[in-house]
Amino acid sequence: MNVFKVGVSWGSFKSLIISPDLGDNEDKLTIEHISPGLIRIAVGLENAKDSTLFQRYWKFQLDLPSLQ
């Protein structure tokens, strides 16, 4: 989690990650049809220094064997 911060996104430019499961809101999750293990990821604009992380990720994706 070098790039993502934990928090709620209100239109920020930062990448954030959060789970709506707070441990005491199971009733609300059920009413809203939200799975307990759901993780919400908001991808924002990152610092240029973080681009090496993304480059490694895309290289890994390109190196994967094709499933076709």
N, C-alpha and C positions, 0 to 999 in steps of 0.2 A: 504494500500500500504506500509506495513512495509518491504516487501521483494523486491518489484519491484521499480526501479528508472525510471524516464522518460528520454528517450534518444534513439539514434540510435546505433545499434549493429554493431561493426566492428570486430567480432570474440572475443569479450570480454568474460570473465568468469562470469560476473554479469548478473542477470535477469533484463531485460529492457522491458518497455512498451511504445508504441508511436502510434499516429494516423497520417496517411499521409495527412489528411485533415487539411491544414494550414489556411483555410479560404479564401485564394486568389488564389488557384490553381484548381478550379473546372473544368476548361477546360482540364487540364492534367489528372485529375482523370477520367474524362469521356473517354478520348482517351485511357487510360490504362485499362479501365473497372474496376476501383477500386470504391467500394461502399463508399459513404461519411462517413458512420458510422464505417468503418473498424478500428479495433484496432489490432496492431501487437504486439505479445508477444514473447520475446526471453528468454527462460529459461536457466539459467546458473548454475554454481556450487555455492552453497550458504555456508555461514558460518555455522558451526555446531550449533551455538546458535539459528539459525533460524529453526532447525529441529523440534522444538515443534510445530511451525505453520503448517508444513507439516503433522506432525503426527495427529494433530487435524483435518485437512482437510480429510485425509484418513479415520480416525475413523468416521467422519461424513458420508463419502461416503459408508462405510460398514454398517452403521446404517440405511441407507435409505431402505424403503421397496422395495422388488423386483417388477418390473413392468410386470413380466411374469405370 
